[in-house]
Amino acid sequence: MRPLVWTGQRVVVAPQEGEPRDGDLVIADLADGRQVFKRWWRGEGQVTLESLRTDEPQKPIVVARRRIRRVWRIVGVLF
């Protein structure tokens, strides 16, 4: 299966006020400088950011909520 979004596509996002809901697609701006496009899952004081790729599976990123600077919720992808 090909990735949900690939190079050259545009993603439509909305600013996220508060916490995204479990399972939301987001772009998260992490404190270490990375911006990741992942599925959001809340935990106790932490967030699991899960890969959307099935062709090249990646381990989920588990990060403390305070290490996420900003989050945008994905509302669409332009092909």
Secondary structure in CASP SS format (residue, H / E / C, confidence):
PFRMAT SS
TARGET T0000
AUTHOR 0000-0000-0000
METHOD secondary structure of the structure
MODEL  1
M C 1.00
R C 1.00
P C 1.00
L C 1.00
V C 1.00
W C 1.00
T C 1.00
G C 1.00
Q C 1.00
R E 1.00
V E 1.00
V E 1.00
V E 1.00
A E 1.00
P E 1.00
Q C 1.00
E C 1.00
G C 1.00
E C 1.00
P C 1.00
R C 1.00
D C 1.00
G C 1.00
D C 1.00
L E 1.00
V E 1.00
I E 1.00
A E 1.00
D E 1.00
L E 1.00
A C 1.00
D C 1.00
G C 1.00
R C 1.00
Q E 1.00
V E 1.00
F E 1.00
K E 1.00
R E 1.00
W E 1.00
W E 1.00
R E 1.00
G C 1.00
E C 1.00
G C 1.00
Q E 1.00
V E 1.00
T E 1.00
L E 1.00
E E 1.00
S C 1.00
L C 1.00
R C 1.00
T C 1.00
D C 1.00
E C 1.00
P C 1.00
Q C 1.00
K C 1.00
P C 1.00
I E 1.00
V E 1.00
V E 1.00
A E 1.00
R H 1.00
R H 1.00
R H 1.00
I E 1.00
R E 1.00
R E 1.00
V E 1.00
W E 1.00
R E 1.00
I E 1.00
V E 1.00
G E 1.00
V E 1.00
L E 1.00
F C 1.00
END
